[in-house]
Every structure is written in C-alpha cells, then in structure tokens.
Amino acid sequence: MTNYIHGPNIEEKWWKMTIAQQMGNIGSEVSRAGLAQGKNQKSFDNAVARGLELIDLTLSDPRWFKMRGRLLEIARIREVFCDAIFDGKEYGSTFKGIQNYFDQFAFVAVK
C-alpha cells in the first residue's frame, strides 16, 4: 500500500473522476506551485509534490491504459511540469503556460 499525500483512499476517488476533473485538479496544484515559486519554498515544494502525485495517479488510472494517446499526453504534461519546476531549462516551460493548458479542463469539468 502506498502512502499518498492525498490520503489512503485517493485512488478509488480519483479513478471515478472524469479526465477533465482529474486534469482540472492537477491544474489547481500547478497554480499553487506557480504562485509560490520564488516566494515560499515550502508551499512550492508541497504543491509540486501534490501535483506530481495527482499526475502519477492519473497515469495509473486503468481507464487510460487502452488509450495510448491519452497516456502520452499525461506523461508529456508531467515532463513539461517538471521542466517548469526547474525554471524551463529544457523546453522553456512556465507555470503560466501550463496553467493555460489545465484551465481548459477545469472549464469543461464545471459545466
């Protein structure tokens, strides 16, 4: 059993969400990380850890195993998120740019 930051039953709850809900929630952590970057290291580190955990939970969601394109997209956004964490050294990624991507899912999730 894995000890998740989001609690012991997160897999069960997470895997019931739509992709829009999952990605929208990841976007919330991306936003928190972006707001804390360079201002509050502990808040930044915590948001990064939560965001990576949610991305990894999404990657492990059995529904997406049969959708290769979906898995590749989620894996790529993890890579871009990590790039933003390290100041965009590889791809020039920024939290603002990533947030624009995630916002689209949040808009769909609330409809």
PAMAR-117625 format. One record per atom (N, C-alpha, C): residue number from 1; residue in one letter; atom name; x, y, z. Coordinates in steps of 0.2 Angstrom, whole numbers, plus 5000, padded with zeros to 4 digits. Atoms other than C-alpha are relative to their C-alpha. Last residue first. Layout:
<atom i="NUM" aa="A" at="CA" east="X" north="Y" up="Z"/>
...
***
This chain:
<atom i="111" aa="K" at="N" east="5006" north="4999" up="5004"/>
<atom i="111" aa="K" at="CA" east="4900" north="5113" up="4915"/>
<atom i="111" aa="K" at="C" east="4995" north="4994" up="5002"/>
<atom i="110" aa="V" at="N" east="5006" north="4997" up="4996"/>
<atom i="110" aa="V" at="CA" east="4912" north="5113" up="4930"/>
<atom i="110" aa="V" at="C" east="4994" north="5001" up="4996"/>
<atom i="109" aa="A" at="N" east="5002" north="5003" up="4994"/>
<atom i="109" aa="A" at="CA" east="4924" north="5100" up="4922"/>
<atom i="109" aa="A" at="C" east="4994" north="5003" up="5004"/>
<atom i="108" aa="V" at="N" east="5004" north="5006" up="5002"/>
<atom i="108" aa="V" at="CA" east="4925" north="5108" up="4905"/>
<atom i="108" aa="V" at="C" east="4997" north="4996" up="5006"/>
<atom i="107" aa="F" at="N" east="5006" north="4997" up="5003"/>
<atom i="107" aa="F" at="CA" east="4931" north="5124" up="4912"/>
<atom i="107" aa="F" at="C" east="4995" north="4995" up="4998"/>
<atom i="106" aa="A" at="N" east="5004" north="4997" up="4994"/>
<atom i="106" aa="A" at="CA" east="4944" north="5115" up="4923"/>
<atom i="106" aa="A" at="C" east="4993" north="5003" up="4997"/>
<atom i="105" aa="F" at="N" east="5003" north="5006" up="4997"/>
<atom i="105" aa="F" at="CA" east="4950" north="5105" up="4908"/>
<atom i="105" aa="F" at="C" east="4995" north="5003" up="5005"/>
<atom i="104" aa="Q" at="N" east="5005" north="5002" up="5005"/>
<atom i="104" aa="Q" at="CA" east="4953" north="5122" up="4898"/>
<atom i="104" aa="Q" at="C" east="4997" north="4993" up="5003"/>
<atom i="103" aa="D" at="N" east="5006" north="4996" up="5000"/>
<atom i="103" aa="D" at="CA" east="4962" north="5129" up="4913"/>
<atom i="103" aa="D" at="C" east="4994" north="4997" up="4996"/>
<atom i="102" aa="F" at="N" east="5004" north="5003" up="4995"/>
<atom i="102" aa="F" at="CA" east="4975" north="5115" up="4913"/>
<atom i="102" aa="F" at="C" east="4993" north="5004" up="5001"/>
<atom i="101" aa="Y" at="N" east="5001" north="5007" up="5002"/>
<atom i="101" aa="Y" at="CA" east="4983" north="5121" up="4897"/>
<atom i="101" aa="Y" at="C" east="4995" north="4997" up="5004"/>
<atom i="100" aa="N" at="N" east="5004" north="4999" up="5006"/>
<atom i="100" aa="N" at="CA" east="4983" north="5139" up="4902"/>
<atom i="100" aa="N" at="C" east="4997" north="4994" up="4997"/>
<atom i="99" aa="Q" at="N" east="5006" north="4998" up="4997"/>
<atom i="99" aa="Q" at="CA" east="4991" north="5134" up="4918"/>
<atom i="99" aa="Q" at="C" east="4994" north="5001" up="4995"/>
<atom i="98" aa="I" at="N" east="5003" north="5006" up="4998"/>
<atom i="98" aa="I" at="CA" east="5005" north="5126" up="4909"/>
<atom i="98" aa="I" at="C" east="4993" north="5001" up="5003"/>
<atom i="97" aa="G" at="N" east="5002" north="5004" up="5006"/>
<atom i="97" aa="G" at="CA" east="5009" north="5142" up="4901"/>
<atom i="97" aa="G" at="C" east="4997" north="4994" up="5001"/>
<atom i="96" aa="K" at="N" east="5006" north="4996" up="5003"/>
<atom i="96" aa="K" at="CA" east="5008" north="5152" up="4917"/>
<atom i="96" aa="K" at="C" east="4998" north="4996" up="4994"/>
<atom i="95" aa="F" at="N" east="5006" north="5002" up="4997"/>
<atom i="95" aa="F" at="CA" east="5019" north="5139" up="4926"/>
<atom i="95" aa="F" at="C" east="4994" north="5003" up="4997"/>
<atom i="94" aa="T" at="N" east="5002" north="4996" up="4994"/>
<atom i="94" aa="T" at="CA" east="5032" north="5141" up="4913"/>
<atom i="94" aa="T" at="C" east="4994" north="4998" up="5003"/>
<atom i="93" aa="S" at="N" east="5007" north="5000" up="4997"/>
<atom i="93" aa="S" at="CA" east="5040" north="5129" up="4901"/>
<atom i="93" aa="S" at="C" east="5000" north="5005" up="5006"/>
<atom i="92" aa="G" at="N" east="5002" north="4994" up="4999"/>
<atom i="92" aa="G" at="CA" east="5056" north="5134" up="4891"/>
<atom i="92" aa="G" at="C" east="4993" north="5001" up="5003"/>
<atom i="91" aa="Y" at="N" east="5005" north="4998" up="5005"/>
<atom i="91" aa="Y" at="CA" east="5058" north="5117" up="4885"/>
<atom i="91" aa="Y" at="C" east="4998" north="5007" up="5000"/>
<atom i="90" aa="E" at="N" east="5000" north="5005" up="5006"/>
<atom i="90" aa="E" at="CA" east="5074" north="5110" up="4894"/>
<atom i="90" aa="E" at="C" east="4996" north="5003" up="4994"/>
<atom i="89" aa="K" at="N" east="4994" north="5001" up="5003"/>
<atom i="89" aa="K" at="CA" east="5078" north="5124" up="4907"/>
<atom i="89" aa="K" at="C" east="5001" north="4996" up="4993"/>
<atom i="88" aa="G" at="N" east="5000" north="5001" up="5007"/>
<atom i="88" aa="G" at="CA" east="5061" north="5129" up="4910"/>
<atom i="88" aa="G" at="C" east="5006" north="4999" up="4996"/>
<atom i="87" aa="D" at="N" east="4999" north="4994" up="5003"/>
<atom i="87" aa="D" at="CA" east="5064" north="5135" up="4928"/>
<atom i="87" aa="D" at="C" east="5000" north="5000" up="4992"/>
<atom i="86" aa="F" at="N" east="4993" north="4999" up="5001"/>
<atom i="86" aa="F" at="CA" east="5067" north="5118" up="4935"/>
<atom i="86" aa="F" at="C" east="5001" north="5006" up="4996"/>
<atom i="85" aa="I" at="N" east="4997" north="5001" up="4993"/>
<atom i="85" aa="I" at="CA" east="5049" north="5116" up="4941"/>
<atom i="85" aa="I" at="C" east="5007" north="5003" up="5000"/>
<atom i="84" aa="A" at="N" east="5002" north="4994" up="4997"/>
<atom i="84" aa="A" at="CA" east="5043" north="5122" up="4924"/>
<atom i="84" aa="A" at="C" east="5003" north="5000" up="5007"/>
<atom i="83" aa="D" at="N" east="4996" north="4995" up="5003"/>
<atom i="83" aa="D" at="CA" east="5053" north="5107" up="4916"/>
<atom i="83" aa="D" at="C" east="4998" north="5007" up="5003"/>
<atom i="82" aa="C" at="N" east="4993" north="5001" up="4997"/>
<atom i="82" aa="C" at="CA" east="5045" north="5095" up="4929"/>
<atom i="82" aa="C" at="C" east="5004" north="5006" up="4997"/>
<atom i="81" aa="F" at="N" east="5000" north="4997" up="4993"/>
<atom i="81" aa="F" at="CA" east="5028" north="5102" up="4923"/>
<atom i="81" aa="F" at="C" east="5006" north="5000" up="5004"/>
<atom i="80" aa="V" at="N" east="5000" north="4993" up="5001"/>
<atom i="80" aa="V" at="CA" east="5033" north="5099" up="4905"/>
<atom i="80" aa="V" at="C" east="4999" north="5003" up="5007"/>
<atom i="79" aa="E" at="N" east="4993" north="4998" up="5002"/>
<atom i="79" aa="E" at="CA" east="5038" north="5081" up="4909"/>
<atom i="79" aa="E" at="C" east="5000" north="5008" up="4999"/>
<atom i="78" aa="R" at="N" east="4996" north="5001" up="4994"/>
<atom i="78" aa="R" at="CA" east="5021" north="5078" up="4918"/>
<atom i="78" aa="R" at="C" east="5007" north="5003" up="4999"/>
<atom i="77" aa="I" at="N" east="5001" north="4994" up="4995"/>
<atom i="77" aa="I" at="CA" east="5012" north="5086" up="4904"/>
<atom i="77" aa="I" at="C" east="5004" north="4999" up="5006"/>
<atom i="76" aa="R" at="N" east="4996" north="4994" up="5003"/>
<atom i="76" aa="R" at="CA" east="5021" north="5074" up="4892"/>
<atom i="76" aa="R" at="C" east="4998" north="5006" up="5005"/>
<atom i="75" aa="A" at="N" east="4992" north="5000" up="4998"/>
<atom i="75" aa="A" at="CA" east="5016" north="5059" up="4903"/>
<atom i="75" aa="A" at="C" east="5003" north="5006" up="4997"/>
<atom i="74" aa="I" at="N" east="4999" north="5000" up="4992"/>
<atom i="74" aa="I" at="CA" east="4998" north="5064" up="4903"/>
<atom i="74" aa="I" at="C" east="5007" north="5000" up="5001"/>
<atom i="73" aa="E" at="N" east="5001" north="4993" up="4998"/>
<atom i="73" aa="E" at="CA" east="4998" north="5067" up="4884"/>
<atom i="73" aa="E" at="C" east="5001" north="5001" up="5007"/>
<atom i="72" aa="L" at="N" east="4994" north="4996" up="5002"/>
<atom i="72" aa="L" at="CA" east="5006" north="5050" up="4881"/>
<atom i="72" aa="L" at="C" east="4999" north="5007" up="5002"/>
<atom i="71" aa="L" at="N" east="4995" north="5002" up="4995"/>
<atom i="71" aa="L" at="CA" east="4993" north="5041" up="4892"/>
<atom i="71" aa="L" at="C" east="5006" north="5005" up="4998"/>
<atom i="70" aa="R" at="N" east="5001" north="4997" up="4994"/>
<atom i="70" aa="R" at="CA" east="4979" north="5049" up="4882"/>
<atom i="70" aa="R" at="C" east="5006" north="5000" up="5005"/>
<atom i="69" aa="G" at="N" east="5000" north="4992" up="5001"/>
<atom i="69" aa="G" at="CA" east="4986" north="5045" up="4865"/>
<atom i="69" aa="G" at="C" east="4999" north="5003" up="5007"/>
<atom i="68" aa="R" at="N" east="4993" north="4998" up="5001"/>
<atom i="68" aa="R" at="CA" east="4989" north="5027" up="4871"/>
<atom i="68" aa="R" at="C" east="5001" north="5007" up="4999"/>
<atom i="67" aa="M" at="N" east="5000" north="4994" up="5004"/>
<atom i="67" aa="M" at="CA" east="4970" north="5025" up="4876"/>
<atom i="67" aa="M" at="C" east="5008" north="5003" up="5000"/>
<atom i="66" aa="K" at="N" east="5002" north="5002" up="5007"/>
<atom i="66" aa="K" at="CA" east="4969" north="5007" up="4882"/>
<atom i="66" aa="K" at="C" east="5000" north="5006" up="4996"/>
<atom i="65" aa="F" at="N" east="4995" north="5005" up="5003"/>
<atom i="65" aa="F" at="CA" east="4979" north="5011" up="4898"/>
<atom i="65" aa="F" at="C" east="4998" north="4998" up="4993"/>
<atom i="64" aa="W" at="N" east="4996" north="4996" up="5005"/>
<atom i="64" aa="W" at="CA" east="4968" north="5027" up="4901"/>
<atom i="64" aa="W" at="C" east="5005" north="4995" up="4997"/>
<atom i="63" aa="R" at="N" east="5004" north="4998" up="5006"/>
<atom i="63" aa="R" at="CA" east="4954" north="5018" up="4910"/>
<atom i="63" aa="R" at="C" east="5004" north="5003" up="4995"/>
<atom i="62" aa="P" at="N" east="5000" north="5005" up="5005"/>
<atom i="62" aa="P" at="CA" east="4967" north="5009" up="4922"/>
<atom i="62" aa="P" at="C" east="4995" north="5002" up="4994"/>
<atom i="61" aa="D" at="N" east="5007" north="5002" up="5000"/>
<atom i="61" aa="D" at="CA" east="4971" north="5025" up="4931"/>
<atom i="61" aa="D" at="C" east="4999" north="4995" up="4994"/>
<atom i="60" aa="S" at="N" east="5001" north="5007" up="4998"/>
<atom i="60" aa="S" at="CA" east="4990" north="5024" up="4934"/>
<atom i="60" aa="S" at="C" east="4993" north="4998" up="4999"/>
<atom i="59" aa="L" at="N" east="4997" north="5005" up="5005"/>
<atom i="59" aa="L" at="CA" east="4994" north="5039" up="4923"/>
<atom i="59" aa="L" at="C" east="4999" north="4993" up="5002"/>
<atom i="58" aa="T" at="N" east="5003" north="5000" up="5006"/>
<atom i="58" aa="T" at="CA" east="4981" north="5049" up="4933"/>
<atom i="58" aa="T" at="C" east="5003" north="4995" up="4995"/>
<atom i="57" aa="L" at="N" east="5006" north="5003" up="4999"/>
<atom i="57" aa="L" at="CA" east="4988" north="5044" up="4949"/>
<atom i="57" aa="L" at="C" east="4996" north="5000" up="4994"/>
<atom i="56" aa="D" at="N" east="4999" north="5007" up="5000"/>
<atom i="56" aa="D" at="CA" east="5005" north="5049" up="4943"/>
<atom i="56" aa="D" at="C" east="4994" north="4996" up="5001"/>
<atom i="55" aa="I" at="N" east="4999" north="5002" up="5007"/>
<atom i="55" aa="I" at="CA" east="4998" north="5066" up="4938"/>
<atom i="55" aa="I" at="C" east="5002" north="4993" up="5000"/>
<atom i="54" aa="L" at="N" east="5006" north="5000" up="5004"/>
<atom i="54" aa="L" at="CA" east="4990" north="5068" up="4955"/>
<atom i="54" aa="L" at="C" east="5001" north="4998" up="4993"/>
<atom i="53" aa="E" at="N" east="5004" north="5005" up="4998"/>
<atom i="53" aa="E" at="CA" east="5006" north="5064" up="4964"/>
<atom i="53" aa="E" at="C" east="4994" north="4999" up="4996"/>
<atom i="52" aa="L" at="N" east="4997" north="5006" up="5002"/>
<atom i="52" aa="L" at="CA" east="5016" north="5076" up="4954"/>
<atom i="52" aa="L" at="C" east="4996" north="4993" up="5002"/>
<atom i="51" aa="G" at="N" east="5001" north="5000" up="5007"/>
<atom i="51" aa="G" at="CA" east="5004" north="5090" up="4958"/>
<atom i="51" aa="G" at="C" east="5003" north="4993" up="4997"/>
<atom i="50" aa="R" at="N" east="5007" north="5002" up="5001"/>
<atom i="50" aa="R" at="CA" east="5004" north="5085" up="4977"/>
<atom i="50" aa="R" at="C" east="4999" north="5000" up="4992"/>
<atom i="49" aa="A" at="N" east="5001" north="5007" up="4998"/>
<atom i="49" aa="A" at="CA" east="5023" north="5085" up="4977"/>
<atom i="49" aa="A" at="C" east="4993" north="4998" up="4999"/>
<atom i="48" aa="V" at="N" east="4997" north="5004" up="5005"/>
<atom i="48" aa="V" at="CA" east="5024" north="5102" up="4967"/>
<atom i="48" aa="V" at="C" east="4999" north="4992" up="5002"/>
<atom i="47" aa="A" at="N" east="5004" north="5000" up="5006"/>
<atom i="47" aa="A" at="CA" east="5012" north="5110" up="4978"/>
<atom i="47" aa="A" at="C" east="5002" north="4996" up="4995"/>
<atom i="46" aa="N" at="N" east="5006" north="5003" up="4998"/>
<atom i="46" aa="N" at="CA" east="5021" north="5105" up="4994"/>
<atom i="46" aa="N" at="C" east="4996" north="4999" up="4994"/>
<atom i="45" aa="D" at="N" east="4998" north="5007" up="4999"/>
<atom i="45" aa="D" at="CA" east="5038" north="5111" up="4987"/>
<atom i="45" aa="D" at="C" east="4994" north="4995" up="5001"/>
<atom i="44" aa="F" at="N" east="4998" north="5003" up="5007"/>
<atom i="44" aa="F" at="CA" east="5031" north="5127" up="4982"/>
<atom i="44" aa="F" at="C" east="5001" north="4993" up="5000"/>
<atom i="43" aa="S" at="N" east="5007" north="5000" up="5004"/>
<atom i="43" aa="S" at="CA" east="5022" north="5130" up="4999"/>
<atom i="43" aa="S" at="C" east="5001" north="4997" up="4993"/>
<atom i="42" aa="K" at="N" east="5004" north="5005" up="4998"/>
<atom i="42" aa="K" at="CA" east="5039" north="5126" up="5007"/>
<atom i="42" aa="K" at="C" east="4993" north="4999" up="4997"/>
<atom i="41" aa="Q" at="N" east="4997" north="5006" up="5002"/>
<atom i="41" aa="Q" at="CA" east="5049" north="5137" up="4996"/>
<atom i="41" aa="Q" at="C" east="4996" north="4994" up="5002"/>
<atom i="40" aa="N" at="N" east="5001" north="5004" up="4995"/>
<atom i="40" aa="N" at="CA" east="5038" north="5152" up="4998"/>
<atom i="40" aa="N" at="C" east="5002" north="4993" up="4998"/>
<atom i="39" aa="K" at="N" east="5003" north="4996" up="4994"/>
<atom i="39" aa="K" at="CA" east="5041" north="5167" up="4987"/>
<atom i="39" aa="K" at="C" east="5000" north="4996" up="5006"/>
<atom i="38" aa="G" at="N" east="4996" north="4994" up="4998"/>
<atom i="38" aa="G" at="CA" east="5051" north="5161" up="4972"/>
<atom i="38" aa="G" at="C" east="4998" north="5004" up="5006"/>
<atom i="37" aa="Q" at="N" east="4993" north="5000" up="5003"/>
<atom i="37" aa="Q" at="CA" east="5038" north="5149" up="4966"/>
<atom i="37" aa="Q" at="C" east="5004" north="5007" up="5001"/>
<atom i="36" aa="A" at="N" east="4995" north="5001" up="4995"/>
<atom i="36" aa="A" at="CA" east="5023" north="5150" up="4977"/>
<atom i="36" aa="A" at="C" east="5007" north="5001" up="4998"/>
<atom i="35" aa="L" at="N" east="5001" north="4994" up="4996"/>
<atom i="35" aa="L" at="CA" east="5010" north="5157" up="4964"/>
<atom i="35" aa="L" at="C" east="5006" north="5000" up="5006"/>
<atom i="34" aa="G" at="N" east="4998" north="4994" up="5004"/>
<atom i="34" aa="G" at="CA" east="5017" north="5144" up="4951"/>
<atom i="34" aa="G" at="C" east="4999" north="5007" up="5005"/>
<atom i="33" aa="A" at="N" east="4992" north="5000" up="5001"/>
<atom i="33" aa="A" at="CA" east="5016" north="5130" up="4963"/>
<atom i="33" aa="A" at="C" east="5002" north="5006" up="4997"/>
<atom i="32" aa="R" at="N" east="4997" north="4999" up="4994"/>
<atom i="32" aa="R" at="CA" east="4998" north="5134" up="4968"/>
<atom i="32" aa="R" at="C" east="5008" north="5000" up="5000"/>
<atom i="31" aa="S" at="N" east="5001" north="4993" up="4998"/>
<atom i="31" aa="S" at="CA" east="4993" north="5136" up="4950"/>
<atom i="31" aa="S" at="C" east="5003" north="5001" up="5007"/>
<atom i="30" aa="V" at="N" east="4995" north="4996" up="5004"/>
<atom i="30" aa="V" at="CA" east="5001" north="5119" up="4946"/>
<atom i="30" aa="V" at="C" east="4999" north="5007" up="5002"/>
<atom i="29" aa="E" at="N" east="4994" north="5000" up="4997"/>
<atom i="29" aa="E" at="CA" east="4991" north="5112" up="4961"/>
<atom i="29" aa="E" at="C" east="5006" north="5003" up="4996"/>
<atom i="28" aa="S" at="N" east="5000" north="4996" up="4994"/>
<atom i="28" aa="S" at="CA" east="4975" north="5118" up="4954"/>
<atom i="28" aa="S" at="C" east="5007" north="5000" up="5004"/>
<atom i="27" aa="G" at="N" east="4999" north="4993" up="5002"/>
<atom i="27" aa="G" at="CA" east="4979" north="5112" up="4937"/>
<atom i="27" aa="G" at="C" east="5000" north="5004" up="5006"/>
<atom i="26" aa="I" at="N" east="4992" north="5000" up="5001"/>
<atom i="26" aa="I" at="CA" east="4981" north="5094" up="4944"/>
<atom i="26" aa="I" at="C" east="5001" north="5008" up="4999"/>
<atom i="25" aa="N" at="N" east="4997" north="5001" up="4993"/>
<atom i="25" aa="N" at="CA" east="4963" north="5096" up="4950"/>
<atom i="25" aa="N" at="C" east="5007" north="5001" up="4999"/>
<atom i="24" aa="G" at="N" east="5002" north="4994" up="4997"/>
<atom i="24" aa="G" at="CA" east="4957" north="5102" up="4932"/>
<atom i="24" aa="G" at="C" east="5003" north="5000" up="5007"/>
<atom i="23" aa="M" at="N" east="4996" north="4995" up="5002"/>
<atom i="23" aa="M" at="CA" east="4966" north="5087" up="4925"/>
<atom i="23" aa="M" at="C" east="4999" north="5007" up="5003"/>
<atom i="22" aa="Q" at="N" east="4993" north="5001" up="4997"/>
<atom i="22" aa="Q" at="CA" east="4957" north="5075" up="4936"/>
<atom i="22" aa="Q" at="C" east="5005" north="5005" up="4997"/>
<atom i="21" aa="Q" at="N" east="5000" north="4999" up="4993"/>
<atom i="21" aa="Q" at="CA" east="4940" north="5083" up="4933"/>
<atom i="21" aa="Q" at="C" east="5007" north="4999" up="5003"/>
<atom i="20" aa="A" at="N" east="5000" north="4993" up="4999"/>
<atom i="20" aa="A" at="CA" east="4943" north="5084" up="4914"/>
<atom i="20" aa="A" at="C" east="5000" north="5002" up="5008"/>
<atom i="19" aa="I" at="N" east="4994" north="4997" up="5001"/>
<atom i="19" aa="I" at="CA" east="4948" north="5066" up="4914"/>
<atom i="19" aa="I" at="C" east="5000" north="5008" up="5001"/>
<atom i="18" aa="T" at="N" east="4999" north="5000" up="5007"/>
<atom i="18" aa="T" at="CA" east="4932" north="5061" up="4923"/>
<atom i="18" aa="T" at="C" east="5007" north="5003" up="4998"/>
<atom i="17" aa="M" at="N" east="5001" north="4993" up="5003"/>
<atom i="17" aa="M" at="CA" east="4933" north="5057" up="4941"/>
<atom i="17" aa="M" at="C" east="5001" north="4999" up="4992"/>
<atom i="16" aa="K" at="N" east="5007" north="4999" up="5002"/>
<atom i="16" aa="K" at="CA" east="4930" north="5039" up="4947"/>
<atom i="16" aa="K" at="C" east="4999" north="5007" up="4997"/>
<atom i="15" aa="W" at="N" east="5002" north="5004" up="5006"/>
<atom i="15" aa="W" at="CA" east="4948" north="5035" up="4947"/>
<atom i="15" aa="W" at="C" east="4993" north="5000" up="4998"/>
<atom i="14" aa="W" at="N" east="4998" north="4997" up="5006"/>
<atom i="14" aa="W" at="CA" east="4952" north="5049" up="4959"/>
<atom i="14" aa="W" at="C" east="4998" north="4996" up="4993"/>
<atom i="13" aa="K" at="N" east="5003" north="4994" up="5002"/>
<atom i="13" aa="K" at="CA" east="4941" north="5043" up="4972"/>
<atom i="13" aa="K" at="C" east="5002" north="5003" up="4994"/>
<atom i="12" aa="E" at="N" east="5007" north="5001" up="5002"/>
<atom i="12" aa="E" at="CA" east="4947" north="5025" up="4972"/>
<atom i="12" aa="E" at="C" east="4996" north="5006" up="4998"/>
<atom i="11" aa="E" at="N" east="5000" north="5004" up="5007"/>
<atom i="11" aa="E" at="CA" east="4965" north="5030" up="4970"/>
<atom i="11" aa="E" at="C" east="4992" north="4999" up="4999"/>
<atom i="10" aa="I" at="N" east="5000" north="4996" up="5006"/>
<atom i="10" aa="I" at="CA" east="4963" north="5043" up="4984"/>
<atom i="10" aa="I" at="C" east="4999" north="4997" up="4994"/>
<atom i="9" aa="N" at="N" east="5005" north="5002" up="5004"/>
<atom i="9" aa="N" at="CA" east="4958" north="5031" up="4998"/>
<atom i="9" aa="N" at="C" east="5000" north="5004" up="4993"/>
<atom i="8" aa="P" at="N" east="5000" north="5007" up="5001"/>
<atom i="8" aa="P" at="CA" east="4973" north="5032" up="5009"/>
<atom i="8" aa="P" at="C" east="4995" north="4998" up="4994"/>
<atom i="7" aa="G" at="N" east="5004" north="5004" up="4996"/>
<atom i="7" aa="G" at="CA" east="4975" north="5051" up="5009"/>
<atom i="7" aa="G" at="C" east="5000" north="4993" up="4997"/>
<atom i="6" aa="H" at="N" east="5007" north="4998" up="5000"/>
<atom i="6" aa="H" at="CA" east="4980" north="5065" up="4997"/>
<atom i="6" aa="H" at="C" east="4996" north="4995" up="5004"/>
<atom i="5" aa="I" at="N" east="5001" north="4994" up="4997"/>
<atom i="5" aa="I" at="CA" east="4999" north="5064" up="5002"/>
<atom i="5" aa="I" at="C" east="4992" north="5001" up="5000"/>
<atom i="4" aa="Y" at="N" east="5001" north="4994" up="5004"/>
<atom i="4" aa="Y" at="CA" east="4998" north="5046" up="4997"/>
<atom i="4" aa="Y" at="C" east="4999" north="5006" up="5004"/>
<atom i="3" aa="N" at="N" east="5002" north="4994" up="4996"/>
<atom i="3" aa="N" at="CA" east="5006" north="5032" up="5007"/>
<atom i="3" aa="N" at="C" east="4999" north="5006" up="4996"/>
<atom i="2" aa="T" at="N" east="4997" north="4994" up="5001"/>
<atom i="2" aa="T" at="CA" east="5006" north="5017" up="4995"/>
<atom i="2" aa="T" at="C" east="4998" north="5005" up="5005"/>
<atom i="1" aa="M" at="N" east="5004" north="4994" up="5000"/>
<atom i="1" aa="M" at="CA" east="5000" north="5000" up="5000"/>
<atom i="1" aa="M" at="C" east="5004" north="5006" up="5000"/>
***
